[in-house]
Amino acid sequence: MPCRMAPATRTLEELLAAHDGLLLDAYGVLVDGSGALPEARPLIHELHRRATPYAIVTNDASRSPATYVKRFAEMGLAIPEARIITSGSLLPGYFKARQLGGARTIVLGTEDSYQHVIEGGGVPVALAAGVEIDAVAICDDAGTSFLSGMEIALSAILRALEAGRRPALVLANPDLVYPKGKGELGFTAGAMALLIERALARLSHGESLTFDRLGKPEPHLFVRAKQVLAVTNPVMVGDQLETDVAGALAAGVSVALYRGISRWHAGSAITPTYLLEKLAL
């Protein structure tokens, strides 16, 4: 098999010269679990100084844009709410499009995750044995007990199937892992969904049940970001091939793989447009 052509290595300055806007992943590019990464503060400051159109495009469904503004500010990153586009913010539209108003919903995530579901018309239910549901929304590993929440959700889905109901299953954040800092990784929402899907495949007696995925690698976040910035040819900077790069390419957006969780090599199934080593301008 022939080797894949290597993507062009570019500086951020060169990327901005070739594109009319900048999309940035949050975790792994600007921040990790321990705080802001070293290049983040000078980058955001310089983008504001230049009046460069930019947006944060993140699979994080645990924080609303308003909560993100406060969190970023604590890290020294002055990013306006209008520039923050989260996968959680897609949940209200999903619930409305699926006509899930009043749907009894297990939410695995934080208080902000619950609010996204409520905004869409869903009704979060208590995580308790025997609960009856119409939907499950997996948003984040934080906010609820990882193991007991998963067990209650799995059991409730199977009860619904046995009662002749097919619950809606939605995964806001398809990321499997995230950078915790100092070289450590953590499992997150996408890994939770895979575990439930695997169990359902064995236990649901022929039912094919998978979660509807909203965030990257689906193109929805990129489409919204282009609308928000009113640009036609932005470039995305992300650190994961399977979500950031695949999602941008699916949306027709050029993408630079930044050093982080993923490494591109000639045998990679997904090839970014560019490689980026530094965020400096």
Order of alpha helices (4+ residues) and beta strands (2+ residues): beta-alpha-beta-beta-beta-alpha-beta-alpha-beta-alpha-beta-alpha-beta-beta-alpha-beta-beta-beta-alpha-beta-alpha-beta-alpha-beta-beta
